[in-house]
């Protein structure tokens, strides 16, 4: 199975800060990577697909980059409504696997 | 409007069984592969399994922790997805989501990613 190592596991930042989360795959997954946002009691929401493509309707402050084994997710200017847990997910190989999540809160 | 609605969750004793359903509408269910994903208390998202569309064989794949105990099926005539869970363990306690995800590059990058609201399964004596 492909292991997805996501870091940090938690992050505290101020409104307006630039926030970066990384995800490393245990083997080459090309660009078969999604980034999800999940708020308590809600279903995951897709933000980024194929590593760098922004889902329709998602604010442009969210972005993703990377290919192969190393990926980055960035919020350019943190907003209060961005408080959530963020997950990367690979879908290059079965079984699809998620990173362990990054819980983001406001300082 | 796309809708996925899970049902069938509840409290069950270890070793028991439960069948979850996912009713879908707003897209062509028979054309898509479907997934089950779960979120256990205090843990992260975990992919449970998937089922192919009939034209791709209609077979299912499972994550190691549930293989041999869970069975995914579909009824395309009713736009329904199912998860039969047998020999349940306390560690199967989670919110279970049904999901479909598909993406492509032509004529421009596109994605179709739909989720239900989830149904809670609690395995406890």
Boltz contact constraints between the chains, C-beta under 6 A:
constraints:
  - contact:
      token1: [A, 43]
      token2: [B, 97]
      max_distance: 6.0
  - contact:
      token1: [A, 43]
      token2: [B, 115]
      max_distance: 6.0
  - contact:
      token1: [A, 43]
      token2: [B, 117]
      max_distance: 6.0
  - contact:
      token1: [A, 46]
      token2: [B, 113]
      max_distance: 6.0
  - contact:
      token1: [A, 49]
      token2: [B, 103]
      max_distance: 6.0
  - contact:
      token1: [A, 49]
      token2: [B, 111]
      max_distance: 6.0
  - contact:
      token1: [A, 50]
      token2: [B, 103]
      max_distance: 6.0
  - contact:
      token1: [A, 53]
      token2: [B, 109]
      max_distance: 6.0
  - contact:
      token1: [A, 87]
      token2: [B, 45]
      max_distance: 6.0
  - contact:
      token1: [A, 94]
      token2: [B, 61]
      max_distance: 6.0
  - contact:
      token1: [A, 95]
      token2: [B, 47]
      max_distance: 6.0
  - contact:
      token1: [A, 95]
      token2: [B, 63]
      max_distance: 6.0
  - contact:
      token1: [A, 96]
      token2: [B, 47]
      max_distance: 6.0
  - contact:
      token1: [A, 98]
      token2: [B, 44]
      max_distance: 6.0
  - contact:
      token1: [A, 98]
      token2: [B, 45]
      max_distance: 6.0
  - contact:
      token1: [A, 100]
      token2: [B, 44]
      max_distance: 6.0
  - contact:
      token1: [A, 101]
      token2: [B, 44]
      max_distance: 6.0
